[in-house]
C-alpha cells in the first residue's frame, strides 16, 4: 500500500462530476490513504450532476492543512460553490504554502484560482475556464495532465488515470514525517 500513512481531503459540493470525486476517492483508498470528503457541512448529502449522493465526512471548519498530505478539487459545477467558502480557499492556499499536493481536475482549478495559488505555475483545466486560469496567473496548456511542483491538474474525466498517477507520485515524493 504505497500511500499508507497519507491523508487526503477531497472537496465536494452540489453538482460535482461523479467520476472526478469517486475515481480519486477509491483509487486513494485502494492505495492505503485515509480520505476525507470535505464540504461546507459535515454529514450532509451533496448530489452530483446526475443526482448521485455524496455524504461529507467533515466540514471546512473541522479541517486543517497541517493534518493532510493532499487535497483534490473535482470538477462539475461544484467548484463554483466550493470556492465561495473562504475556509476552503484558505485550506488550498495553506496546502500549497506547505508544498503539499494540490490536485484539481476540470473546473476544479477554479478553486485554485480563488485560493490564489496559480501565479506563475503551469497547469491545465477544462478549456472553458482557460481565461479564468490565465487571469489568476496560471500558465495554461492543453495537456492530459500537468505537474508543476506540488500542483497537479487535468482537463476532464478521460484524463483521470494520468491525473491520479501524477497525484499519487507527488504524494509518495513527500516523506511520512
C-alpha positions in Angstrom: 0.0 0.0 0.0 2.0 2.9 -1.4 0.1 5.6 0.4 -0.1 4.1 3.9 0.1 6.9 6.4 -1.1 9.6 3.9 -4.2 11.6 4.4 -6.1 13.4 1.6 -9.1 15.7 1.6 -11.5 15.6 -1.4 -13.7 18.7 -1.6 -17.3 18.2 -2.6 -20.4 20.2 -3.1 -23.6 20.0 -5.1 -23.4 19.3 -8.8 -20.0 17.6 -8.6 -18.8 15.5 -11.5 -19.3 11.9 -10.3 -16.1 10.3 -11.7 -13.9 13.2 -10.5 -14.9 12.5 -6.9 -15.3 8.7 -6.8 -12.4 7.7 -9.0 -9.8 9.6 -6.9 -11.6 8.5 -3.7 -11.5 4.8 -4.4 -8.0 4.9 -6.0 -6.5 6.7 -3.0 -8.3 4.3 -0.5 -7.1 1.3 -2.5 -3.5 2.6 -2.2 -3.8 2.9 1.6 -4.6 6.6 2.1 -7.1 7.9 4.6 -9.5 10.0 2.6 -12.0 12.6 3.9 -14.8 14.0 1.9 -14.9 17.7 3.0 -17.6 20.2 2.3 -19.4 23.2 3.8 -21.3 21.0 6.2 -20.3 17.7 7.8 -22.7 14.8 7.4 -24.7 16.5 4.6 -25.6 14.7 1.4 -24.5 16.6 -1.7 -26.0 15.4 -5.1 -23.8 15.1 -8.2 -24.7 16.5 -11.6 -26.7 13.2 -12.1 -28.1 13.1 -8.5 -25.6 10.6 -7.1 -25.3 11.4 -3.4 -22.0 12.1 -1.6 -22.1 12.4 2.2 -19.4 14.6 3.5 -17.2 13.4 6.4 -16.0 16.8 7.6 -16.7 20.5 7.2 -14.1 23.1 6.2 -14.3 24.3 9.9 -13.1 20.9 11.0 -10.0 20.5 8.9 -6.5 22.0 8.9 -3.9 21.7 6.2 -1.4 20.7 8.9 -3.3 17.4 9.2 -3.3 16.5 5.5 -0.9 15.5 2.8 -3.1 16.5 -0.2 -6.3 18.0 -1.4 -8.3 17.1 -4.5 -10.7 19.6 -6.1 -13.1 17.8 -8.5 -15.0 19.4 -11.4 -18.5 19.7 -12.5 -20.2 22.8 -11.1 -19.2 22.0 -7.5 -16.1 24.2 -7.6 -18.3 27.3 -8.2 -19.9 26.5 -4.8 -16.7 25.3 -3.1 -14.8 28.5 -3.8 -17.5 30.6 -2.2 -16.2 29.4 1.2 -13.2 31.4 2.5 -12.1 28.4 4.6 -12.0 26.1 1.6 -9.8 28.7 -0.3 -7.6 29.1 2.8 -7.2 25.3 3.1 -5.9 25.1 -0.5 -3.7 28.1 -0.1 -2.2 26.6 3.1 -1.7 23.2 1.4 0.2 24.9 -1.4 2.2 27.0 1.0 3.3 23.9 2.8 4.3 22.3 -0.5 1.6 19.6 -0.2 -0.4 18.1 -3.1 -2.9 20.4 -4.6 -4.7 18.4 -7.3 -7.5 19.8 -9.5 -9.3 18.4 -12.5 -11.7 20.0 -15.0 -13.4 23.0 -13.4 -11.7 22.2 -10.1 -9.0 24.6 -11.0 -11.5 27.4 -10.2 -10.8 26.5 -6.5 -7.1 27.2 -7.2 -7.9 30.5 -8.9 -9.9 31.6 -5.8 -7.1 30.3 -3.4 -4.5 32.4 -5.4 -2.1 29.5 -5.9 -1.7 29.6 -9.7 0.6 32.6 -10.3 3.5 31.5 -12.5 2.5 27.8 -12.4 2.0 25.6 -15.4 -1.4 23.9 -15.3 -4.4 22.7 -17.4 -8.2 22.6 -16.9 -11.4 22.2 -18.9 -10.9 24.6 -21.8 -13.9 26.8 -20.8 -12.1 28.2 -17.8 -8.8 28.9 -19.5 -9.4 32.6 -19.3 -10.1 32.4 -15.5 -6.9 30.4 -15.0 -4.8 32.8 -17.1 -6.3 35.8 -15.3 -5.3 34.1 -12.0 -1.7 34.0 -13.2 -1.6 30.4 -14.3 0.3 29.3 -17.4 -2.4 27.3 -19.1 -1.7 24.5 -21.6 -3.9 21.9 -23.3 -2.4 18.7 -21.9 -3.8 15.5 -20.4 -2.1 16.2 -17.1 0.3 18.9 -15.9 2.5 18.7 -12.9 4.2 21.9 -11.6 5.9 21.1 -8.2 3.0 20.2 -5.9 0.3 21.3 -8.3 -1.3 18.5 -10.4 -4.0 19.4 -12.9 -6.0 17.7 -15.6 -8.7 18.6 -18.1 -11.6 16.1 -17.9 -12.7 12.6 -16.8 -10.9 10.9 -19.6 -7.7 12.2 -18.0 -8.3 10.6 -14.6 -5.8 7.7 -14.9 -2.9 10.1 -15.7 -4.2 12.6 -13.1 -4.2 10.0 -10.4 -0.8 8.5 -11.3 0.6 12.0 -11.1 -1.2 12.9 -7.9 -0.1 9.7 -6.2 3.5 10.3 -7.4 3.5 13.7 -5.7 2.1 12.1 -2.5 4.8 9.5 -2.5 7.6 12.1 -3.0 6.8 13.6 0.4 8.1 11.8 3.5 5.6 10.5 6.0 7.1 12.8 8.7 
